[in-house]
Amino acid sequence: MSSRLRLSASIAALALGAVACTTSENGTPTARETTPSGPPSVSATTQPPPTVDIPARPAELKIDSIDPCTLMANDQLKQLKVNRTRSTVNKSEVFSGSKECVLDVTEQSSIYHYRLTAVTTEGIGPWLTGKRNVEAKLVIVGDYGAAQFFIPGEGPNPDNCTTSIDVAPGQQLMVSTDPISLRVFTQEQLCQMSQEAAGLALATLRASR
């Protein structure tokens, strides 16, 4: 009996050892398998677009009923060397039908024009969150936040530059400088001209309220 008891004890010990090994070995792969099944890491998902904090507006300046050509007084037109203004509408896919005013500068050695667009269907956010194929930054125009942007990669012959002011929720006043004469202005110059014109238009808009 003692031999049989010793044999039974040995078998029981082996069985317990097998259970212990099985439990240990099963636990390790289980831990590895649960890691991917949890919430996906940020790096494995689509990254959210970069955001820019747009400063609060000093006041809302709705432009639903504004004719952009009224946003430049005669002395402002002279300051910008504008010799003709033309009312039109935007023909782009995004802002189609938005009211515009083209300010021609054609009596200088370098020919260009400004374009004022009253956009009432979208704010400036998309310009600053990487949703558009533009190089953009936040600037301040008359205490209002504005998106300044241009199409990247234009090289020595930049196409234009736009300064778009956050005038009201879901609205923006876009002022672009479009060169007609080629290889005259740098990108920086066009952006400076656009921002100056935007500041003048904003001043007129604020004075009208």
C-alpha positions as a Markdown table, in Angstrom:
| # | Residue | x | y | z |
|---|---|---|---|---|
| 1 | Met | 0.0 | 0.0 | 0.0 |
| 2 | Ser | 2.8 | 2.4 | 0.8 |
| 3 | Ser | 4.3 | 1.8 | -2.7 |
| 4 | Arg | 0.8 | 2.3 | -4.2 |
| 5 | Leu | 0.4 | 5.5 | -2.1 |
| 6 | Arg | 3.7 | 6.8 | -3.2 |
| 7 | Leu | 2.9 | 6.1 | -6.8 |
| 8 | Ser | -0.4 | 7.9 | -6.5 |
| 9 | Ala | 1.2 | 10.9 | -4.9 |
| 10 | Ser | 3.8 | 11.0 | -7.7 |
| 11 | Ile | 1.0 | 10.9 | -10.4 |
| 12 | Ala | -0.9 | 13.7 | -8.5 |
| 13 | Ala | 2.2 | 15.8 | -8.3 |
| 14 | Leu | 2.8 | 15.4 | -12.0 |
| 15 | Ala | -0.8 | 16.3 | -12.8 |
| 16 | Leu | -0.6 | 19.4 | -10.6 |
| 17 | Gly | 2.6 | 20.3 | -12.3 |
| 18 | Ala | 1.1 | 19.9 | -15.7 |
| 19 | Val | -1.9 | 22.1 | -14.8 |
| 20 | Ala | 0.4 | 24.8 | -13.4 |
| 21 | Cys | 2.5 | 24.8 | -16.6 |
| 22 | Thr | -0.6 | 24.9 | -18.8 |
| 23 | Thr | -2.0 | 27.8 | -16.8 |
| 24 | Ser | 1.2 | 29.7 | -17.0 |
| 25 | Glu | 1.7 | 29.1 | -20.7 |
| 26 | Asn | -1.9 | 29.9 | -21.6 |
| 27 | Gly | -1.8 | 33.1 | -19.7 |
| 28 | Thr | 1.1 | 34.6 | -21.6 |
| 29 | Pro | -0.4 | 34.4 | -25.2 |
| 30 | Thr | -3.7 | 35.6 | -23.8 |
| 31 | Ala | -2.1 | 38.8 | -22.6 |
| 32 | Arg | -0.5 | 39.3 | -26.0 |
| 33 | Glu | -3.7 | 38.7 | -27.9 |
| 34 | Thr | -5.8 | 41.2 | -25.9 |
| 35 | Thr | -3.5 | 44.2 | -26.6 |
| 36 | Pro | -4.5 | 44.6 | -30.3 |
| 37 | Ser | -8.1 | 44.0 | -29.5 |
| 38 | Gly | -8.4 | 47.0 | -27.2 |
| 39 | Pro | -8.9 | 50.6 | -28.4 |
| 40 | Pro | -6.6 | 51.4 | -31.4 |
| 41 | Ser | -3.7 | 53.7 | -30.6 |
| 42 | Val | -3.7 | 57.2 | -32.0 |
| 43 | Ser | -0.8 | 56.4 | -34.3 |
| 44 | Ala | -2.7 | 53.6 | -35.9 |
| 45 | Thr | -5.7 | 55.7 | -36.7 |
| 46 | Thr | -6.2 | 58.7 | -39.0 |
| 47 | Gln | -4.6 | 61.7 | -37.3 |
| 48 | Pro | -7.0 | 64.6 | -36.6 |
| 49 | Pro | -6.2 | 67.7 | -38.7 |
| 50 | Pro | -4.1 | 70.4 | -37.0 |
| 51 | Thr | -6.1 | 73.1 | -35.3 |
| 52 | Val | -5.5 | 76.8 | -34.9 |
| 53 | Asp | -7.2 | 78.8 | -32.2 |
| 54 | Ile | -9.0 | 81.7 | -33.9 |
| 55 | Pro | -9.2 | 84.7 | -31.6 |
| 56 | Ala | -12.6 | 86.0 | -30.5 |
| 57 | Arg | -14.1 | 88.8 | -32.7 |
| 58 | Pro | -14.4 | 92.2 | -31.3 |
| 59 | Ala | -17.9 | 92.2 | -32.8 |
| 60 | Glu | -19.8 | 90.3 | -35.4 |
| 61 | Leu | -19.9 | 91.9 | -38.8 |
| 62 | Lys | -22.3 | 90.0 | -40.9 |
| 63 | Ile | -21.9 | 90.5 | -44.7 |
| 64 | Asp | -25.0 | 88.9 | -46.1 |
| 65 | Ser | -26.3 | 92.1 | -47.7 |
| 66 | Ile | -22.9 | 93.7 | -48.4 |
| 67 | Asp | -21.8 | 94.7 | -51.8 |
| 68 | Pro | -18.1 | 94.3 | -51.6 |
| 69 | Cys | -17.5 | 97.2 | -53.9 |
| 70 | Thr | -18.9 | 99.5 | -51.2 |
| 71 | Leu | -16.1 | 98.4 | -48.8 |
| 72 | Met | -13.5 | 100.7 | -50.4 |
| 73 | Ala | -13.9 | 104.5 | -50.0 |
| 74 | Asn | -12.4 | 106.8 | -52.7 |
| 75 | Asp | -9.4 | 107.7 | -50.6 |
| 76 | Gln | -8.7 | 104.0 | -50.0 |
| 77 | Leu | -8.9 | 103.3 | -53.7 |
| 78 | Lys | -6.4 | 106.0 | -54.3 |
| 79 | Gln | -4.1 | 104.6 | -51.6 |
| 80 | Leu | -4.2 | 101.2 | -53.4 |
| 81 | Lys | -3.7 | 102.9 | -56.8 |
| 82 | Val | -7.0 | 101.4 | -58.0 |
| 83 | Asn | -8.4 | 103.0 | -61.2 |
| 84 | Arg | -11.5 | 100.8 | -61.8 |
| 85 | Thr | -13.9 | 98.6 | -59.9 |
| 86 | Arg | -16.1 | 95.8 | -61.2 |
| 87 | Ser | -18.9 | 94.0 | -59.5 |
| 88 | Thr | -19.1 | 90.2 | -60.2 |
| 89 | Val | -19.8 | 86.9 | -58.6 |
| 90 | Asn | -17.5 | 84.1 | -57.6 |
| 91 | Lys | -17.4 | 81.2 | -60.0 |
| 92 | Ser | -15.4 | 78.6 | -58.0 |
| 93 | Glu | -17.0 | 75.4 | -57.0 |
| 94 | Val | -16.7 | 76.1 | -53.3 |
| 95 | Phe | -18.0 | 79.7 | -53.2 |
| 96 | Ser | -20.0 | 79.8 | -56.4 |
| 97 | Gly | -22.4 | 82.8 | -56.4 |
| 98 | Ser | -20.7 | 84.8 | -53.7 |
| 99 | Lys | -20.6 | 88.5 | -54.3 |
| 100 | Glu | -17.3 | 89.9 | -55.5 |
| 101 | Cys | -15.7 | 93.2 | -56.4 |
| 102 | Val | -12.6 | 93.3 | -58.6 |
| 103 | Leu | -10.3 | 96.4 | -58.1 |
| 104 | Asp | -8.1 | 96.9 | -61.1 |
| 105 | Val | -4.7 | 98.5 | -60.9 |
| 106 | Thr | -3.8 | 98.9 | -64.6 |
| 107 | Glu | -2.2 | 102.4 | -64.8 |
| 108 | Gln | 1.0 | 101.3 | -63.2 |
| 109 | Ser | 4.1 | 99.7 | -64.6 |
| 110 | Ser | 3.0 | 96.5 | -62.9 |
| 111 | Ile | -0.5 | 95.4 | -63.5 |
| 112 | Tyr | -2.5 | 93.5 | -60.9 |
| 113 | His | -5.9 | 93.6 | -59.2 |
| 114 | Tyr | -7.5 | 93.0 | -55.8 |
| 115 | Arg | -10.5 | 90.8 | -55.4 |
| 116 | Leu | -13.0 | 91.2 | -52.5 |
| 117 | Thr | -15.3 | 88.3 | -51.9 |
| 118 | Ala | -18.2 | 88.2 | -49.4 |
| 119 | Val | -18.4 | 84.5 | -48.4 |
| 120 | Thr | -21.5 | 83.8 | -46.3 |
| 121 | Thr | -21.4 | 80.0 | -46.4 |
| 122 | Glu | -18.2 | 79.1 | -44.6 |
| 123 | Gly | -15.8 | 80.6 | -42.0 |
| 124 | Ile | -12.0 | 80.7 | -42.2 |
| 125 | Gly | -11.5 | 77.4 | -40.3 |
| 126 | Pro | -11.0 | 75.1 | -43.3 |
| 127 | Trp | -8.1 | 77.2 | -44.5 |
| 128 | Leu | -6.3 | 76.7 | -41.2 |
| 129 | Thr | -7.0 | 73.0 | -40.5 |
| 130 | Gly | -5.3 | 71.4 | -43.5 |
| 131 | Lys | -8.6 | 70.8 | -45.5 |
| 132 | Arg | -7.4 | 72.9 | -48.4 |
| 133 | Asn | -4.4 | 72.5 | -50.6 |
| 134 | Val | -2.9 | 75.8 | -49.5 |
| 135 | Glu | -0.1 | 77.1 | -47.3 |
| 136 | Ala | -1.9 | 79.0 | -44.6 |
| 137 | Lys | -1.2 | 80.8 | -41.4 |
| 138 | Leu | -3.3 | 82.8 | -38.9 |
| 139 | Val | -2.8 | 86.6 | -39.0 |
| 140 | Ile | -4.5 | 89.5 | -37.2 |
| 141 | Val | -6.2 | 92.2 | -39.2 |
| 142 | Gly | -7.7 | 95.1 | -37.2 |
| 143 | Asp | -8.1 | 92.9 | -34.1 |
| 144 | Tyr | -9.8 | 90.1 | -36.1 |
| 145 | Gly | -8.4 | 86.7 | -36.8 |
| 146 | Ala | -7.7 | 86.1 | -40.5 |
| 147 | Ala | -6.4 | 83.2 | -42.6 |
| 148 | Gln | -3.6 | 84.2 | -45.0 |
| 149 | Phe | -3.0 | 81.6 | -47.7 |
| 150 | Phe | -1.6 | 80.9 | -51.1 |
| 151 | Ile | -1.0 | 77.8 | -53.3 |
| 152 | Pro | 2.4 | 76.3 | -52.4 |
| 153 | Gly | 5.1 | 75.7 | -54.9 |
| 154 | Glu | 4.5 | 78.7 | -57.2 |
| 155 | Gly | 8.3 | 79.4 | -57.2 |
| 156 | Pro | 9.5 | 82.7 | -58.8 |
| 157 | Asn | 6.1 | 83.4 | -60.4 |
| 158 | Pro | 3.5 | 83.3 | -57.5 |
| 159 | Asp | -0.1 | 83.3 | -58.5 |
| 160 | Asn | -1.8 | 85.3 | -55.7 |
| 161 | Cys | -2.2 | 85.6 | -52.0 |
| 162 | Thr | -5.4 | 85.9 | -50.0 |
| 163 | Thr | -6.2 | 87.3 | -46.6 |
| 164 | Ser | -9.6 | 86.2 | -45.4 |
| 165 | Ile | -11.1 | 87.8 | -42.3 |
| 166 | Asp | -13.3 | 86.0 | -39.7 |
| 167 | Val | -16.1 | 88.6 | -39.7 |
| 168 | Ala | -19.0 | 86.5 | -38.3 |
| 169 | Pro | -19.9 | 82.8 | -37.6 |
| 170 | Gly | -19.7 | 80.9 | -40.9 |
| 171 | Gln | -18.7 | 84.1 | -42.8 |
| 172 | Gln | -15.5 | 85.5 | -44.1 |
| 173 | Leu | -14.4 | 88.5 | -46.1 |
| 174 | Met | -11.8 | 87.3 | -48.6 |
| 175 | Val | -9.3 | 89.8 | -50.1 |
| 176 | Ser | -6.8 | 88.5 | -52.6 |
| 177 | Thr | -4.1 | 90.1 | -54.6 |
| 178 | Asp | -3.8 | 88.7 | -58.2 |
| 179 | Pro | -0.8 | 89.7 | -60.3 |
| 180 | Ile | -1.3 | 90.2 | -64.0 |
| 181 | Ser | 2.3 | 91.2 | -64.8 |
| 182 | Leu | 4.5 | 88.2 | -64.4 |
| 183 | Arg | 7.7 | 87.8 | -62.3 |
| 184 | Val | 7.2 | 91.2 | -60.7 |
| 185 | Phe | 6.0 | 90.4 | -57.1 |
| 186 | Thr | 7.3 | 88.0 | -54.6 |
| 187 | Gln | 4.9 | 85.8 | -52.6 |
| 188 | Glu | 5.7 | 87.9 | -49.5 |
| 189 | Gln | 4.9 | 91.2 | -51.3 |
| 190 | Leu | 1.5 | 89.8 | -52.6 |
| 191 | Cys | 0.6 | 88.7 | -49.1 |
| 192 | Gln | 1.5 | 92.1 | -47.6 |
| 193 | Met | -0.6 | 93.8 | -50.3 |
| 194 | Ser | -3.5 | 91.5 | -49.6 |
| 195 | Gln | -3.4 | 92.1 | -45.9 |
| 196 | Glu | -3.2 | 95.9 | -46.4 |
| 197 | Ala | -6.3 | 95.9 | -48.6 |
| 198 | Ala | -8.1 | 93.6 | -46.2 |
| 199 | Gly | -7.4 | 96.0 | -43.4 |
| 200 | Leu | -8.9 | 98.9 | -45.4 |
| 201 | Ala | -12.0 | 96.9 | -46.3 |
| 202 | Leu | -12.5 | 95.9 | -42.7 |
| 203 | Ala | -12.2 | 99.5 | -41.5 |
| 204 | Thr | -14.9 | 100.5 | -43.9 |
| 205 | Leu | -17.1 | 97.6 | -42.8 |
| 206 | Arg | -16.7 | 98.4 | -39.2 |
| 207 | Ala | -17.4 | 102.1 | -39.7 |
| 208 | Ser | -20.7 | 101.2 | -41.5 |
| 209 | Arg | -22.1 | 99.5 | -38.3 |
